[in-house]
Amino acid sequence: MMNRSQIHGAGLGLKRELIPQIQSLDNQTLISNIQFVEIAPENWIDAGSKATKQLDWFAARYPIVCHGLCLSLGGISPLNTDFLQQVKKFLDHYDIYIYTEHLSYCTDGYQGKQGYLYDLLPIPFTEEAVYYVAKRIRQTQEILGRRIGIENASFYAAAPISEMSELTFLNAVLSEADCLLHLDINNIYVNSVNFNFDPFAFLRGIPHERIIYSHIAGHYQQSADLLIDTHGEDVIDPVWALLKDAYDLFGVFPTLLERDSNIPTLDILMHEVNQIADLQRQAIPRPSKLDVNRLTPVAI
């Protein structure tokens, strides 16, 4: 297998319904702009022989990144270290270096038991939460033997106890945990509408040297001032503009199209993957800002 520690170009989230379509087009021009794929390890660990054969096929052809769903970095229950050991074994087996998770929580810890809420909920932006979440990220990195990326999350209600802005909180966690940033362009835009701030100003405040890769996706507009991050619609022009601005500011970084519902056929999805690739080719050439030392497996 090829070295997976670095990815480049445009990527696509690997959904089950897309697998036979991609396999049937192996090495064809239609999918030539897919440079890497993303999976949720929860959907593949112990998934059975058919899934293993499918993943083996992709591992032989594409760099793979893992984007987790259920670690609940901001949750009050102890980290699920048994699950993390499974993830480490999975990552090592497929030579997957990049693992990211959401800066959010999805468990309730009711009466000492861990229950999953089936949603990604925002962490209150407090100093206490910075140290709490950073400690859990460092614990995760120690178990996995690699730095992880955390993704800026979308949210719809501000915690009344928050003491700082989302951007200040994000930067504080990244610094305290010394982890990487999984930059979600659509989430910046969604939050900017929901909470009335300038997404371009937000972008200029992120620590771009920590970006490992990014997501771009569509969302649902429920009202003029409420967007829902569904990953079920086409990417809209203001989000594309924000991605272009990010490339112009920081240089090109790997970017993946998320589509989790209302998934069209692959030929239609490729229009948006190709648009990512086109923006990358058109971007002002700049050296990479990522500190490559943070990609190297180290004793955390």
VOPAGU-2260 file (C-alpha; in pm, 1 decimal, decimal comma):
REM VOPAGU-2260
SITE   aa  ch    i         X         Y         Z
SITE  MET   A    0       0,0       0,0       0,0
SITE  MET   A    1     109,7     358,9     -60,7
SITE  ASN   A    2     213,9     592,8     220,7
SITE  ARG   A    3    -104,1     756,3     353,1
SITE  SER   A    4      53,0    1025,1     572,2
SITE  GLN   A    5      -9,8    1295,8     312,2
SITE  ILE   A    6    -308,5    1354,1      87,5
SITE  HIS   A    7    -369,1    1609,9    -185,1
SITE  GLY   A    8    -625,7    1737,2    -430,1
SITE  ALA   A    9    -999,6    1671,4    -419,0
SITE  GLY   A   10   -1168,3    1390,6    -230,3
SITE  LEU   A   11   -1507,1    1227,1    -193,2
SITE  GLY   A   12   -1687,0    1075,8     104,3
SITE  LEU   A   13   -1719,7     702,9      39,1
SITE  LYS   A   14   -2083,8     605,6      74,4
SITE  ARG   A   15   -2205,6     249,5      18,8
SITE  GLU   A   16   -2417,6     338,9    -281,7
SITE  LEU   A   17   -2116,6     495,8    -453,0
SITE  ILE   A   18   -1887,7     194,5    -417,7
SITE  PRO   A   19   -2006,7     -12,1    -718,1
SITE  GLN   A   20   -2023,4     302,4    -931,4
SITE  ILE   A   21   -1661,6     393,5    -856,4
SITE  GLN   A   22   -1543,5      35,1    -898,8
SITE  SER   A   23   -1707,9      10,3   -1241,0
SITE  LEU   A   24   -1523,6     325,1   -1352,4
SITE  ASP   A   25   -1180,6     227,1   -1224,6
SITE  ASN   A   26    -908,3     432,7   -1401,2
SITE  GLN   A   27   -1162,0     617,6   -1616,9
SITE  THR   A   28   -1148,7     991,7   -1680,9
SITE  LEU   A   29   -1484,9    1062,6   -1516,7
SITE  ILE   A   30   -1342,6     999,5   -1169,4
SITE  SER   A   31    -983,9    1113,6   -1228,9
SITE  ASN   A   32   -1021,4    1408,4    -991,3
SITE  ILE   A   33   -1091,5    1182,8    -693,0
SITE  GLN   A   34    -752,7    1186,2    -521,4
SITE  PHE   A   35    -857,5    1045,2    -183,5
SITE  VAL   A   36   -1165,3     908,2      -6,7
SITE  GLU   A   37   -1303,0     943,5     343,8
SITE  ILE   A   38   -1477,2     687,4     562,5
SITE  ALA   A   39   -1621,8     677,8     913,5
SITE  PRO   A   40   -1439,8     395,1    1094,3
SITE  GLU   A   41   -1755,5     315,3    1292,4
SITE  ASN   A   42   -1914,8     200,0     965,4
SITE  TRP   A   43   -1629,1     -33,7     869,0
SITE  ILE   A   44   -1483,7    -189,4    1182,8
SITE  ASP   A   45   -1609,9    -550,8    1206,0
SITE  ALA   A   46   -1844,6    -485,1     913,8
SITE  GLY   A   47   -1797,7    -830,1     759,9
SITE  SER   A   48   -1612,4    -992,2     472,7
SITE  LYS   A   49   -1795,3    -810,8     191,0
SITE  ALA   A   50   -1714,1    -470,4     338,7
SITE  THR   A   51   -1354,1    -578,6     399,8
SITE  LYS   A   52   -1311,1    -677,4      35,5
SITE  GLN   A   53   -1458,4    -345,8     -76,8
SITE  LEU   A   54   -1229,5    -147,0     151,5
SITE  ASP   A   55    -927,7    -350,3      42,5
SITE  TRP   A   56   -1008,2    -254,5    -316,7
SITE  PHE   A   57   -1010,7     115,5    -230,2
SITE  ALA   A   58    -702,5      93,6      -7,9
SITE  ALA   A   59    -506,6     -40,6    -304,5
SITE  ARG   A   60    -607,2     257,7    -519,4
SITE  TYR   A   61    -671,0     563,7    -301,5
SITE  PRO   A   62    -535,5     727,6      10,5
SITE  ILE   A   63    -801,8     692,9     280,8
SITE  VAL   A   64    -877,1     931,3     566,1
SITE  CYS   A   65   -1101,7     855,1     863,0
SITE  HIS   A   66   -1356,7    1099,4    1001,6
SITE  GLY   A   67   -1517,9     974,3    1320,5
SITE  LEU   A   68   -1875,6    1015,5    1439,1
SITE  CYS   A   69   -1912,2     896,7    1797,0
SITE  LEU   A   70   -1604,0     980,4    2004,1
SITE  SER   A   71   -1786,8    1264,9    2181,6
SITE  LEU   A   72   -1479,6    1471,4    2266,0
SITE  GLY   A   73   -1692,6    1717,2    2460,6
SITE  GLY   A   74   -1904,2    1457,4    2640,5
SITE  ILE   A   75   -1913,5    1404,0    3015,0
SITE  SER   A   76   -1873,0    1026,2    3000,8
SITE  PRO   A   77   -1516,2     887,7    2999,6
SITE  LEU   A   78   -1365,2     844,1    2656,4
SITE  ASN   A   79   -1446,2     507,8    2503,2
SITE  THR   A   80   -1091,8     374,7    2512,8
SITE  ASP   A   81   -1196,3      26,4    2399,7
SITE  PHE   A   82   -1335,6     182,3    2083,5
SITE  LEU   A   83   -1019,6     388,4    2036,0
SITE  GLN   A   84    -810,5      71,5    2054,0
SITE  GLN   A   85   -1028,6     -71,9    1777,4
SITE  VAL   A   86    -977,4     244,6    1575,2
SITE  LYS   A   87    -600,4     228,9    1622,5
SITE  LYS   A   88    -590,7    -131,3    1500,7
SITE  PHE   A   89    -806,2     -36,1    1200,7
SITE  LEU   A   90    -593,9     267,6    1111,8
SITE  ASP   A   91    -271,1      71,5    1141,5
SITE  HIS   A   92    -402,9    -218,0     933,2
SITE  TYR   A   93    -497,1       9,2     643,4
SITE  ASP   A   94    -199,6     245,4     688,5
SITE  ILE   A   95    -437,2     536,1     749,4
SITE  TYR   A   96    -262,0     816,9     928,6
SITE  ILE   A   97    -527,4    1089,4     924,1
SITE  TYR   A   98    -809,8    1057,2    1175,8
SITE  THR   A   99   -1039,2    1347,8    1261,1
SITE  GLU   A  100   -1336,1    1406,5    1488,4
SITE  HIS   A  101   -1590,9    1678,8    1561,6
SITE  LEU   A  102   -1538,7    1949,3    1820,9
SITE  SER   A  103   -1870,4    1860,1    1980,7
SITE  TYR   A  104   -2038,8    1596,5    2194,0
SITE  CYS   A  105   -2292,0    1323,9    2116,7
SITE  THR   A  106   -2335,5    1136,7    2448,1
SITE  ASP   A  107   -2530,7    1222,8    2761,0
SITE  GLY   A  108   -2371,4    1017,0    3038,7
SITE  TYR   A  109   -2709,6     974,9    3209,8
SITE  GLN   A  110   -2678,0     809,9    3554,4
SITE  GLY   A  111   -2321,8     707,5    3480,0
SITE  LYS   A  112   -2412,8     527,3    3157,3
SITE  GLN   A  113   -2307,2     643,5    2813,5
SITE  GLY   A  114   -2602,1     697,7    2582,5
SITE  TYR   A  115   -2567,9     824,1    2226,2
SITE  LEU   A  116   -2781,2    1120,2    2123,9
SITE  TYR   A  117   -2751,5    1069,2    1746,1
SITE  ASP   A  118   -2660,3    1431,9    1691,4
SITE  LEU   A  119   -2347,5    1645,1    1720,0
SITE  LEU   A  120   -2407,2    1909,5    1984,7
SITE  PRO   A  121   -2198,9    2221,0    2058,5
SITE  ILE   A  122   -1965,1    2249,9    2353,2
SITE  PRO   A  123   -2010,8    2564,6    2566,5
SITE  PHE   A  124   -1735,9    2810,9    2480,9
SITE  THR   A  125   -1577,3    2842,1    2826,3
SITE  GLU   A  126   -1221,8    2832,1    2957,4
SITE  GLU   A  127   -1305,6    2523,2    3161,1
SITE  ALA   A  128   -1428,2    2346,8    2847,2
SITE  VAL   A  129   -1106,8    2435,4    2661,8
SITE  TYR   A  130    -892,9    2247,7    2913,6
SITE  TYR   A  131   -1143,4    1964,1    2947,8
SITE  VAL   A  132   -1171,1    1896,6    2574,8
SITE  ALA   A  133    -800,2    1945,8    2511,1
SITE  LYS   A  134    -720,7    1685,6    2776,7
SITE  ARG   A  135    -952,1    1436,0    2604,0
SITE  ILE   A  136    -793,2    1512,2    2266,8
SITE  ARG   A  137    -446,1    1452,8    2411,9
SITE  GLN   A  138    -567,7    1124,1    2559,8
SITE  THR   A  139    -703,0    1023,9    2218,6
SITE  GLN   A  140    -373,6    1113,2    2052,1
SITE  GLU   A  141    -177,5     913,0    2307,1
SITE  ILE   A  142    -388,6     602,3    2246,3
SITE  LEU   A  143    -379,7     635,0    1867,2
SITE  GLY   A  144     -10,7     729,9    1851,7
SITE  ARG   A  145     -83,8    1014,3    1610,2
SITE  ARG   A  146    -215,2    1367,7    1620,7
SITE  ILE   A  147    -578,3    1396,7    1523,9
SITE  GLY   A  148    -768,3    1674,3    1350,7
SITE  ILE   A  149   -1072,7    1836,1    1507,9
SITE  GLU   A  150   -1350,1    1976,8    1293,1
SITE  ASN   A  151   -1521,9    2308,1    1360,6
SITE  ALA   A  152   -1885,8    2212,4    1412,8
SITE  SER   A  153   -2213,4    2365,5    1299,7
SITE  PHE   A  154   -2464,7    2456,9    1569,1
SITE  TYR   A  155   -2801,1    2624,9    1606,6
SITE  ALA   A  156   -2826,4    2755,6    1963,1
SITE  ALA   A  157   -2563,3    2937,2    2167,2
SITE  ALA   A  158   -2493,9    2807,8    2518,2
SITE  PRO   A  159   -2588,1    3081,2    2767,8
SITE  ILE   A  160   -2277,8    3010,0    2978,7
SITE  SER   A  161   -2033,8    3070,2    2692,1
SITE  GLU   A  162   -1756,6    3313,3    2775,5
SITE  MET   A  163   -1590,8    3352,9    2436,4
SITE  SER   A  164   -1659,8    3339,8    2063,9
SITE  GLU   A  165   -1652,4    3020,5    1859,3
SITE  LEU   A  166   -1329,4    3129,4    1690,0
SITE  THR   A  167   -1155,4    3206,8    2019,2
SITE  PHE   A  168   -1267,9    2871,7    2159,8
SITE  LEU   A  169   -1151,7    2681,3    1851,1
SITE  ASN   A  170    -809,0    2845,3    1857,3
SITE  ALA   A  171    -769,4    2784,7    2230,6
SITE  VAL   A  172    -849,5    2412,7    2198,7
SITE  LEU   A  173    -613,5    2368,3    1903,5
SITE  SER   A  174    -331,8    2535,6    2093,5
SITE  GLU   A  175    -390,7    2361,5    2426,5
SITE  ALA   A  176    -424,1    2015,1    2265,7
SITE  ASP   A  177    -159,2    2076,2    1997,6
SITE  CYS   A  178    -375,5    1895,5    1745,4
SITE  LEU   A  179    -460,7    1956,4    1381,5
SITE  LEU   A  180    -757,0    2137,5    1226,9
SITE  HIS   A  181   -1011,0    1966,1    1005,4
SITE  LEU   A  182   -1157,3    2278,5     848,2
SITE  ASP   A  183   -1522,9    2259,9     748,3
SITE  ILE   A  184   -1594,1    2544,7     506,5
SITE  ASN   A  185   -1969,4    2490,0     500,7
SITE  ASN   A  186   -1989,1    2491,4     880,8
SITE  ILE   A  187   -1826,9    2834,9     890,0
SITE  TYR   A  188   -2088,8    2962,7     647,9
SITE  VAL   A  189   -2380,9    2793,9     826,5
SITE  ASN   A  190   -2277,6    2939,9    1161,8
SITE  SER   A  191   -2217,1    3282,8    1008,6
SITE  VAL   A  192   -2581,0    3295,8     895,2
SITE  ASN   A  193   -2720,0    3145,0    1214,7
SITE  PHE   A  194   -2521,6    3380,0    1440,2
SITE  ASN   A  195   -2474,6    3681,7    1213,4
SITE  PHE   A  196   -2099,3    3710,0    1171,9
SITE  ASP   A  197   -1865,4    3758,3     875,2
SITE  PRO   A  198   -1744,7    3415,6     752,5
SITE  PHE   A  199   -1450,1    3570,3     568,3
SITE  ALA   A  200   -1331,6    3741,9     886,9
SITE  PHE   A  201   -1368,3    3409,1    1072,5
SITE  LEU   A  202   -1155,2    3239,7     809,5
SITE  ARG   A  203    -878,8    3494,2     856,0
SITE  GLY   A  204    -865,4    3413,2    1225,1
SITE  ILE   A  205    -800,3    3042,1    1203,9
SITE  PRO   A  206    -450,6    2895,8    1257,2
SITE  HIS   A  207    -405,7    2790,4     896,2
SITE  GLU   A  208     -75,4    2615,1     965,6
SITE  ARG   A  209    -277,7    2344,3    1141,8
SITE  ILE   A  210    -514,7    2263,7     850,5
SITE  ILE   A  211    -488,5    1895,2     758,8
SITE  TYR   A  212    -777,7    1890,3     510,3
SITE  SER   A  213   -1119,8    2042,2     465,8
SITE  HIS   A  214   -1481,9    1958,5     401,2
SITE  ILE   A  215   -1723,9    2132,3     171,1
SITE  ALA   A  216   -2092,4    2043,8     161,6
SITE  GLY   A  217   -2446,6    2159,9     102,3
SITE  HIS   A  218   -2703,3    2256,8     364,2
SITE  TYR   A  219   -3076,0    2314,2     403,4
SITE  GLN   A  220   -3214,7    2665,4     437,5
SITE  GLN   A  221   -3501,1    2649,8     684,2
SITE  SER   A  222   -3543,0    3027,1     697,0
SITE  ALA   A  223   -3350,6    3340,3     605,9
SITE  ASP   A  224   -3151,2    3324,2     928,6
SITE  LEU   A  225   -3143,0    2948,8     996,2
SITE  LEU   A  226   -2937,4    2699,3     797,5
SITE  ILE   A  227   -2922,0    2328,0     881,3
SITE  ASP   A  228   -2603,6    2135,9     803,0
SITE  THR   A  229   -2760,0    1836,6     627,9
SITE  HIS   A  230   -2495,8    1743,5     367,2
SITE  GLY   A  231   -2795,2    1666,8     150,9
SITE  GLU   A  232   -2797,4    1953,6    -100,1
SITE  ASP   A  233   -2567,5    2100,2    -362,1
SITE  VAL   A  234   -2293,8    2335,9    -245,7
SITE  ILE   A  235   -2409,6    2695,8    -290,2
SITE  ASP   A  236   -2211,3    2981,3    -443,3
SITE  PRO   A  237   -2125,8    3165,0    -115,9
SITE  VAL   A  238   -1966,6    2846,5      18,8
SITE  TRP   A  239   -1764,2    2802,5    -299,1
SITE  ALA   A  240   -1654,6    3165,3    -264,1
SITE  LEU   A  241   -1540,4    3098,0      91,1
SITE  LEU   A  242   -1334,9    2798,5     -22,8
SITE  LYS   A  243   -1173,3    3006,8    -297,5
SITE  ASP   A  244   -1087,4    3275,1     -43,0
SITE  ALA   A  245    -930,3    3011,1     182,8
SITE  TYR   A  246    -708,8    2889,1    -103,1
SITE  ASP   A  247    -608,1    3246,6    -186,3
SITE  LEU   A  248    -523,6    3314,3     177,7
SITE  PHE   A  249    -349,8    2993,5     278,8
SITE  GLY   A  250    -261,0    2805,9     -36,0
SITE  VAL   A  251    -431,7    2491,3    -161,7
SITE  PHE   A  252    -511,0    2220,3      92,3
SITE  PRO   A  253    -687,6    1884,5      36,2
SITE  THR   A  254   -1065,6    1929,2      21,1
SITE  LEU   A  255   -1335,1    1664,8      30,5
SITE  LEU   A  256   -1697,1    1676,6     -81,1
SITE  GLU   A  257   -1941,5    1551,6     182,9
SITE  ARG   A  258   -2275,2    1418,1      66,3
SITE  ASP   A  259   -2461,2    1211,6     324,8
SITE  SER   A  260   -2825,2    1220,9     207,8
SITE  ASN   A  261   -3019,6    1270,7    -115,2
SITE  ILE   A  262   -2712,9    1125,7    -283,9
SITE  PRO   A  263   -2726,5    1159,7    -663,8
SITE  THR   A  264   -2547,6     933,4    -908,0
SITE  LEU   A  265   -2171,1     953,4    -923,4
SITE  ASP   A  266   -2161,7    1141,7   -1254,2
SITE  ILE   A  267   -2363,7    1423,4   -1096,1
SITE  LEU   A  268   -2155,4    1427,9    -777,7
SITE  MET   A  269   -1841,5    1454,8    -986,4
SITE  HIS   A  270   -1947,4    1803,2   -1101,2
SITE  GLU   A  271   -1877,5    1927,7    -749,6
SITE  VAL   A  272   -1560,8    1719,9    -704,5
SITE  ASN   A  273   -1439,8    1866,1   -1035,3
SITE  GLN   A  274   -1524,8    2215,3    -913,4
SITE  ILE   A  275   -1300,8    2162,3    -611,2
SITE  ALA   A  276   -1020,4    2051,3    -842,5
SITE  ASP   A  277   -1076,0    2349,4   -1071,9
SITE  LEU   A  278   -1054,3    2595,2    -780,6
SITE  GLN   A  279    -733,6    2427,5    -665,3
SITE  ARG   A  280    -578,6    2459,3   -1011,7
SITE  GLN   A  281    -684,7    2824,7   -1038,3
SITE  ALA   A  282    -560,8    2924,0    -692,6
SITE  ILE   A  283    -263,0    3151,9    -647,6
SITE  PRO   A  284      39,6    2926,0    -599,5
SITE  ARG   A  285     152,3    2937,8    -237,1
SITE  PRO   A  286     370,4    2703,9     -32,3
SITE  SER   A  287     192,8    2467,5     201,8
SITE  LYS   A  288     135,1    2617,1     546,3
SITE  LEU   A  289      92,3    2284,9     725,9
SITE  ASP   A  290     366,3    2206,3     975,6
SITE  VAL   A  291     465,4    1864,1     842,2
SITE  ASN   A  292     622,7    1773,1    1175,0
SITE  ARG   A  293     269,7    1745,8    1311,8
SITE  LEU   A  294     200,1    1466,9    1063,5
SITE  THR   A  295     482,1    1249,9    1189,8
SITE  PRO   A  296     387,0     978,0    1439,3
SITE  VAL   A  297     540,6    1079,3    1769,8
SITE  ALA   A  298     519,7     990,5    2135,2
SITE  ILE   A  299     250,0    1237,2    2236,2
